[in-house]
């Protein structure tokens, strides 16, 4: 929290997600240190000697674990656009928490172990729980040893499993739907109403109230606020706003999206008004109030061409079942009155154009003709025709104008009234006329599918090159993130490879460590696929974190295997076998710690929980699958790369069978 304060961060959804995930990470280093010291105490060392020896042996491993995990977060700091700015707080908060945990694990944890841990009690002094837990761990280790021996005797088969895992990762990545941010249920729904462009204020008010009555009758709705009129949000008179407050989650059975689905058929029955609804989101990158969640813009120097093709595209997209609430903000059906003057008649009667203009302004323009002053205030006197005479275009026939000889003639005798259609508002993008289209996705349809359908529909209808199209808001950010997602993951892998290469002074061992990543990706993508979630930005962040987590299994195995080869003279197969058994307990403990840290995110409920659930799903699925596979594939890949390295260096092979 101190670093967050100094950096100017707030406690928000992203920093809270980082702190929640950190609860499973910050104990990892301490677990590894504590387990190694406890192992020496179990072998008969005094707590002080065990602390010194265990800390000295495991220190480099902890540094490798932590630095490689922080290296994975570095690409998040350099993400561009709005998404990068959003996740910068997440990455920095998590990295600082992990770094502090490393310092504590290398200093405070060994000291506390030396002072607080005791020698292993005699068998007669051991409690039932101590005996039961010890027997259970021994049973797991013995079972793992038997399976590992079988795996080492069938190394080609295990290698094929590892390669198949990599292939399955590619297949799942192509199959899993792509999205952006999950839709949250914050308990608030935003509604934008739209009526015919020629509607009056009174008629709009009546229809808006009818909408409010239908919405308030829903059992999940608690209250709402409604307003119409031209202001900062409403550019035209025929649109309105509603903010619908739902009851607390405990008092309703439906989510905000389901409430919208239930309300939509009821409000659609109203004639002369249409309502667009969407849940209000905690995390959004939109810079404007829109009818729907996603927008698509069209612009062209030719306004008529733009109007023609925007209508064609709206009509084509409205027929797609994957898209809902398709509409455009083109407002070119407003009613406008033109007064066409018969100049010959006006000249014959001695009526000038300025005289006609003054008469119209006197009747409709609220001309100020005087001011009444009092001791306390002043009042403006405004000229205005009687309200009953200005209700429609026919009121123009009741206006009289003065002629040059002082007489009065009806305006209708020298001018006629024409009604035409005109645009109520004109939007621009890059100084060109533009139309903003809006759309929602049908339930179960990912944003990636919607973007693909819109692009394909443009090609099908033959959109001319004179009309420029582009996604806006969340859809635009999704397109940008989709192209950079693989680059982001690749950058995380390359960064971690460089850090591990520097730490191990080897080109081969980092590849062995990185071989654990496909198994985590398979578990993460399977979890998303089975739960019906799409691969959005939150899930991508979870996969990047998995890259930093799952490699710890390989790091702990390889560190101890290399130490056994150098200091004990063991051959690679025996060394990796012993290292795998020796590190099985801390691997199990650290994986469970990270797993339990992610479970609250996966099972989260309440307002906005949908934003955090993909992160928990990805981490739980990835940790479960990687824990099972890497315990067996890592030793085999280590041996294959060891042989490759020796062959490259032209050293003799040193292989000995593992004794059963």
N, C-alpha and C positions, 0 to 999 in steps of 0.2 A: 504493500500500500504506500510505503514511503516513496518508492520510485514512481509509482503512478501519480502521486501528488506532485512530485518534482517535474514530471513530464507533462502535467496538465491534463491527465486522463480523468475521466469520470467513471463511476460505477454504472455500467450499462450492460446490455445484453452480451456484447462481445467480450468485455473484460470479465464478466461473471462466468461466461463459458470457459475462458482461459483459466480462471481460478478453480473452477470445478474440475477441469481436466488435470490441473496441476496437483490436485489432491492425490491422484493416483501416480503422478510422476515423482513428486518430491520425496516420497518414501523409498523409491527404488534404490537409490544410491545407499541410503542407510540400511536397507534390507541386505544388500549385497555385502556391505562392510560387516554388519552384525553377524550374518550367517558365516562368513569366513572366520571371524574371530571365535564364534561359538564352536566351529568345527575343530579348531586347535585346542580349545578347552576340553572338548569331548575326547581328544586324543591324549589328554593328560597334562597339557601346559597350564601354567598359572594364568590368571586373568591378565596380569600386566604383560607377561611374555607373549601371550596369545594376541593381545591388542597390538603390540609392536610388530610381531611377525605377520599377523593377518593384514594390518593396515599397509605394511610395506609391500606385501604380495599383491594386494588388490587395488592399490592406489592408481596404477596406470590404467587398469581396466575401467575404473570409475571415470577417470578423465576421458577415456575413449568413448564411454557411453554418453557422457554429458555433452561433450563437444560435438559429437556426431549428431546428437539430437538437436542441439542449438543450430548446427549448420543447416538442418532441414528447414528451420524457420526463416533463414536469411532470405530466400527468394520471396517470401511473403512481404518483406519490407520494401521490395522493389517492384511490386505489382503496380501497374499503371492505372490511371483513371480513378473512378469513384470507388471501385471494389478494393483497390490497393489502399486507399485512404481509410476505408472501413476496417480492414484487417490488420492495419499497422499496429493498432492498440492491442489486438489479440496476440500478435506475434511477440511484441515487446514484453507484455505482461507475463506471458508464459515463459519466455526465455529468461527473464530476470528471476522468476521463481525457481526454475531448474538450476540456474547458476548458483543461487544462494544455497540450494539443497546440496550441491556438490561441495561447497565450502564447509557446510555443517557436517557432512558425512566424512570429510577428510580430517576434521579437527575435533568437533564436539563428540561425535559418535564413538571414536576409539577411546577417548578419555572416559566417557560414561561407561563403556564396556569394561574398561580396566577397573573402574571403581564399583560398579554395580553387579556385574556378572560374577557368578560363583562357580566353583568346580561342579562337575556333573555329580549329582547325588548318587549314593550307593543304591543298588537295586532295591534294598529293603526300605529305603527312604523315598522311593519314587511313588508319586501319586498314580491313581488309576488313569487319569487323563493323560499324564506324562507317558505312561506305558502304552496306552491305546494309540495316542498320536504318533509316538515313535514307531510302533509296530505298523501303523498305516503307511507312514513314509517309507519304511524299509520295504514293505510289500510293493509300493509303487516303484521304488528304485530297482528292486529285483525283477519286476515285470518289464520295466524299461530296458534293463540289461539284456534280458533274453530276446526281446524284440530287436534291439540294436545289433546283437550278434547275428541274428538272421539277416538283417539289412546289410551288414558288412560282408556277409557271405554272398549276397545277391546285389552287388553294387550296380551292375548295368541296369537292372530292373528299377532300382531306386532313382537312377539318373533319368530314366525314361519318365518316371513319375514327375520329377522336377521339370523336365522339358514340357510335359503335358500340362503342368500347372501354368507355365508361361503362356502356352497356346490358349488355354482356357481363359486366362486373363484378357487376352486380346478379344476373344469371342464375346465375353461378358461385357466388355467395354462398348462393343458395337451394339449389343442387344439392349442394355439398360437405357431407358429413356433419359434424355438430357433436359435439365431444367436450370433454374436460376436460384431464387430464394423461395423456400416453401411458404405457402399461404398460411398465415397465422390467424388464430381466433382470439382477438384482443377484446372481444365483447362489444365492439362498436362497428356499425355498418354505415358506409357513406352512400347516399343516394343522390343522383342527379336526374331531375325530371326535365322532360322536353315536350313541348306542345307545338301545334302548327305555328308557322312563322307569322301569321296574320292575327294571332290571338290578342285580345285586349287584356289589360291588367285585371279587370274584374273577373273575366272568365278564367284566367290563369289561376287566380286566387281560389276560385271555387273548386277547380279540378285538383289543385294542390291539397286542399283540405280533404277532398274525397280520398286521395292517396293516403293521407295521414290516418284517416279513420280505418282503412283496411289494414294498415301496418300495425296500429295500436291494438287491433283485435287479435293479433297473433299471440299465443300464450308465452312465447319466448321473449317478447319485446317488453321492456320496462318503461321506456319513455322515448321521446324524439323531439328534435327541434327542426323547424321548417321556416324557410324564407324564400321570397321571390323578389324580382325587381333588378334593375341594372345597378351593379356596384362593382367592386374589385374582382369578384369571382364570376359574376354573371355579366356577360358582355351584351346580352340581348334580353328582351322582355319575356321571351317564350321559354326561358329556362329557370329552374329553381333548384334549391339544395335541401337535402334532408340529412340529419345526423341521427341515426337510430341507435339507441343504447339498449343492449340486450341484458337480460337478467344474469346474475352470477352463474358460473358454470355448474355449481351444485344445484341450482334451481331449474335447470333446463337440460334436456336430453340431446339436443341437436347442436352441432357446431354452427358458427356464423355462416359458413358456406351452405350448410344444409337448410338453415333458416331462409337464406336467399332463394334457394331452390323451391322451398315451400311457398314463399311469398310471390314469386314471379308470376305464376299462372293467375293468381288473384288480381294483381295490379294490371296484368295484361288485358283483363276484361273491361277496364275503363276505356271509353272511347274518347279520342282526342288528346291523349297524353300518354307518354311512355316514360318508364322509370328504369334507370340503370343503377345497379347496386353492386358494391364490392366491399369486402372486409377492410377496415382500416388496419394498416400494418405498422409495427414498431420500427422495422428496418426497411427503408425504402430509399430509392435514389431518384424518384420522380421530382421534377422541378415545376410541375403544373398540376392543377386540379383537372382530372379527366373522368370521363364517364366510366371507363373500364380500367382494368389492370395494365393493359398493353396498348401501345400506340404505333401507328405506321403513317408516315407523312408522304405526301405527293406534292411536287411543286413544278411550275412551268411558267415561262414568260407569256404563254398564250392562255388567258383565263378561260376562254370557251373550250379549248382542248382539255384543260384540266378538269372542268366541270363534267365534260362528256365521259372521260375515262375514269374519273373517280366514281361516278355512278355505275359504270359497268363493273368495276372491281368490287364495289360494295354488293352489287347484285350477285356476282359470282361467289363471293366469300360467304354470303348469307345462306347459300345452298349447301355449304359444307357442314356435316354434323359435328365435326371436331371443334368448330368455332361457334360462339354464341355472342349475342349483343353486338353484332357488327353494325357500325354506324359511322357517319362522317360528320364533321362540323361545318359542312358547306351550307350556308344560309342564303340561298339565292331566290327564295320564294316569298320574300316579304312584299306586302302591298304598298304601292307608292302612287300618289295622286299627282297628275300633271295637268296644269292649266294651259290650254292652247289658245292663245289670243288671236282673234281675227283682226289683224292690224288695219285692214281697210275700214272695217266698221268702227274700230276705236278711233281712227284718224277722222272719220266722218263726223263722229259724235264729239270729237275734241277731248278724248281721254288718253292720257299718256301712260306708258308702262309703269313709270314711277308712281303714278296715282293708284294704279291697280295694286302695286306692291305695298303701298302705304295702307290701303284698305284691308288687304289680307293680314298685314301685321297688326293693325288695330283690332281685328277680329280674333286672331289666334295667337299673336306673339306676346301678349301681356305687356303692352307698352306702358311705361311709367310716365304719367302726365303731370303729376304734382306731388308735393310732400306736405303733410300736415304736421306742424310742430306743436308740442305741448311742453309743459315745464319739466316733465320727467322723461319724455321720449319723443320720437318722431315716427311718422307713419307714411309709407309710400302709397300713393294713389295709382292703381293699375287699371288700365282700360281693358275690358274684357266683354265679349259678347255673352248674351244669356246662354247658360249651359244647355238648354234644350235646343238651341239653334246650331250647336257645334258638335253634334253626335256623329256625323257622317259626311261623306263627300257631297251629299245633296245640300248640305248647309251652304255651299258656295253659291247656290242659286238664290239664296235669300240676301246676299250682300249687294249693296248699292254703291256705286261710285259717282263722284262729282264730275260733271262736264265743265267745259270752259265757260259756258254761259250761266253756270251756277245751278243747273238742273241736276237731277238724280236719275240714273239708269241702272237697271239690273245688270249684274256682272254676266249673267247667262246670255244677255243679248249681244255681247261682244266677245265671249270666250266659251269654250266647251271644256268639260272635265273628262280626262282619260285616266283609267286605272292601269298601272303597269306593275310588273314584278321587278324587284331590285334586291340586291344583297344587303342583309342586315349588318353583316360584319365581314371584313376581308382579312384573313390571316396572311402572314408573309414569313418566308424562310429565305435568308440571303437576299432580301429585297425583291424576291419573286412571289407572286401569288401562290398560296399553298392551301392544301386541304389536309386536315389531320383525321385519320381514320382510327377508330378504337375497336377493340375486340377483347373478349374473354375466351377462356378455354373451357371446353366441356369437361365434366368430371372424368378423371382418369387420363386426360390428355396432357402430355408434357409440353413445355414451351418449345422445345426443340422440334417437336412434330408440327406445332402450329406455325413456326417460322418457315419450316420446309414447305408446308402446304401453301402459304402465302406467296412464297417465291415461285413455286410451281404454277400457281394460278395466274400470276403475272405473265408467265411465258405462254400459258394456254390461251389467254385472251388477246395476246399480241400487243402488249403495252408498248406504245411508240417511244422512241428514244428522246422525243421532246418532253417527256414527262419523267422527272427525276423522282425516284422512290427511295425511302430509307426508314428503317425502324427507329423508334425514339424511346427514351426512357429505359425501362427494365429490359425490353426486347432488344434495344440497341446494345446495352451493356452485356446482355447474354450472348449476342453474336460476337462481341469482342472477346469475352471470356472464353467462349467455345474454341476460338482459334488459339488462345494462349494457354489453355488448360494443360495440354500435353507438354508444352514448353515449360510450364511452371513445374510440373512433376519431374521432367527431365533435368531442370535446373537444380531441383532439390537433390536428385540422385547424384548428379555431377559434383555438387558442392560437398555432399557427404563422402563421395569417393576421394576427393582431393584431401579432405581433412583426415580420413582414415589412412590414405597413402602417406601423408606426412607423419602421422603418429606411428605407423608400422614400418615405415621406410621400405615399402614393398608395393609392387603393382598387382600382385596376385591375391594377397589376403583380403584387400578391400572388395575384390570381385566375389570372393567366397562369402563375405559378410552380406553383400548386396543380393546374393542369390536367394535370400530369405524373403525378398519383397514380393515376388509373384504370389506366394501363398497368402500373404496378407491382403493383396488386392483381390484375389478370388473370394476370400471370406467377406470382404467389404462389399463387393459388387453383388454377391449372392444375397447378403442381408438386405440390400436395397431392393433387389429384384423380388424377393419373397415377401417383403413388407409392403410392396406397392409404391415405394418412394422413387423419385428420380435422382439422377446424378447432378446435383446442384452445387453451388459454391460452398455451402456448409459441408456437404459430403466430400468435396475435393479437399477442403482443409483437413477433414478427418483422415483422408488417405495420406496426405502429406505428413500428418503426425504419425500415422502408422509406419511410414518409411523410417522415421526416427526411432520408433519403439521396438519393432520386431527384430531389428538387427542386433539388439542386446543379447539375444540367445546365442547368435553366432560369435559375437565379440567375447562373451564369457568362455565359450568352448575353445575358441582359437587361442586366446591368451594363455590358458592353462596348457593347451596342447603344445604351443611353442615353447613354453617354459619347461615342460617335461622333456621335449626334444633337446633343448640346449643344456639343461642342468642335470638331467637324469640319463641322457643318452638313449632314450627310447626311440623306437622306430615310429613313423608317422601314424600308422594304424593303431598301434597300442596306445600312443599318446592321445589321439583324439578320442579313443574309446574311454580311457580313464578320465579325460577331461569332461566328456559328456556325462558320465556317471557322477563325477565330483560336482559338477555345476547344475545337476538336475534339480536339486532342492531350491537354490536361489532363483533359477529360471522360473520354476513353478510359482514361487512366492512373488516375484516381481510382476509376472504376468497376471496373477490374480489381483494384485494391488491395482494395476492399471485397469483391469477389467471391472473391478468393483467401483473404481472412480468414474467409469463411463456409464455404468448401469443407471444411476440417477438421471442422466441426460436421456437415455433411451426410454425410460419409463416416466419421463416428466409429464405432468399434467398442469392444467391451469392456464392463465392468460399468456398467450405467446409461446406455449411449450413446443409448438410445431417447428419453430425456428431451431431449437436445440436437438430435437430427436434424431435427425439424420446424422449428426456428429456422433451421438451415442451408438446408433445402429452400426455405423461403419466401424467404429473402434471395437465394439463387442464382437461383431462378425469376423473382422480381420484378426483379432487376437486369438479367438478360438481356433480358427483354421490354421493360422501360422504356428500356434503352439504345438499342434499335433504334427504338422508336416516338418517343420524345421528341426525338431529333435532328431529326425532320422535323415533328412536330406542334407543337412549341413555337414555332418561327418563324411558322407560320401563325396560331396562336392569338394570338401577340403582335401581329400585324398587324391581326387582326380587332378586338381590344380597343383598339388604337391608333385605329382608325377610329371605333369606338364612343365613345371618350373625346373625340376631336376633334368629333364630331357633337354630343355632349353640351355641350361648351364652345363650340360654334358656330365652330370654327376651320376654315380651308380644308384640304382633303385634300392630302397631299404624297406621291404615289406615283410611282415611276419603275421601269421594268422593269429586272430584273437582267440584265446583259450575260452572254451565254454565254461 
